Amino acid sequence: MAALGARRAGRSSLGPGGRPLPTLARALDWPLSKEEKKHCLIQVCQREIEESEAHLDEQQEEIEELQHEVKALRRLSTRSTAAETISPRSEEAPAELSEAQEAPVAEAVVPREELLQQALVAYFHERSRLSLVTNAKKSPSEIAKFYGNSEEHVADLWNSIREKDHLQNLEAVLWLTKSLPSPMAPREDVELSRARLWRRVLMRPSRTRQGYNELRLRALASPQAQELREEVQLELKVAWKGENFMSTGNLSDAIASIAQTISAPKGKHLRGAVQVASLLIYGLLPASESLEEAETDAFWCFFQLLTEMKTGDDETTRTFRARRVHDLLKVYDPALVEVLDHQGLMVFVATRLGEAFCTRSGLALEPCAQLWDVVLADPQGFAFCDFVVCALVLLRRQDLLRLKNDAEALAEALLSLPKAVPLERALRLAKALRALEKQKALRAKAREVHASHSQPEDLGVMKALGSLFGRMRERGADADSPGTGARGGSIRSTLRLAPQSGPVTTRMDRDNPLGRDAVSFKNDLE
């Protein structure tokens, strides 16, 4: 029987003319072995996978075509927007605009509008996905065109959205961050433009090489000169370790001279002076004729930072900055502030990350110079560094909250923040924090001014109404008391308390003991 079944199975797998049938054709024949079943199943699955991959490839091609169309339409809309914003009178504008006219508008206006529009589209999509009401009366493109002309207007928009939709402060500032361009705009010649910016902000015309030489000789002749030199040399060994710039010939002597001269008036070494002097020479040297000129300019820039800009590194300044960072973080992340306060690391955050003008924060030499480019171009100067510190902490809040029970690991994570967070992200978030806080302060001040102007008038009206209805109650009580009536003296006396602009009516109605004038005034109020 077994042999008969085998011969039958063999004959069934042959087609007309003795040729073997395909696998799927043999699958329809009976009986089918386990190996044939397995082979047929694998073949069917393989065909389904190939068909699915072909379908996915077709969809991917369609998506890429649609993306190209969107990019083309966006470029066209960008050109039309730039052309419309050249002149407020579109009829008088020339038909063709030159590249010189289009370039400034394209760099200054269009990117911010595009970023704001993209952020609004994402925000409205997120709100609709969460089944929340947006009540947006205008499209994102119209809103972006109206608010996207400046950073203050964008911040004002998101502050309004925060109040209307009851967003958390951290959520609102993250949406604002997506709407602002990068503060680190690319420039063709970064080194020369950096040197010009630093000299323009920190240098004064009266600072000369002769004046620096006199101060340096005075520092070398001071009683603490040897001690200061030794401390400077110790700090110089670890300052910007691993940077190729620090191995430049005769650079260490120039840095040591600046640090010793700047520390001599106080008689003790100023911690971080070597890092600041090195960074200043790094930024000023490309636009200087010699190292001596860069050394002189770096000293006077350092002197300007410590004196006229009022940004010292004493205990009072540390306490003030720690309180400011604490208050700012508490607004946006109270849970993280509670953890830092519990571990006693809040003062450590403010002072360690922003110490010595952020030169001791752990940033490399070039990123620290990029940070200075933004800070020196900012109206608040180095006070902006407090927002940068808050941004670094907020961008790694989840990692820090996981270490809330380990103080040592939390301190190490805080120290590694400048290297773990991209500087561009930190600066964008810092700009958004400062802009949103400014708008909140302006609105709070406007409310206070409005309340101060409206409060006396409201109190006067309430007092007048209270006295009026009080007299009305008194008249009603006098009218109901025995011995007084419509012609009683008490009613006449109460009527005389309220001066009337017109003729006073003294005739009383029995059904109305208050008199006609009081009732007519009450009706007018109602």
Disulfide bonds with the S-S distance in Angstrom:
none
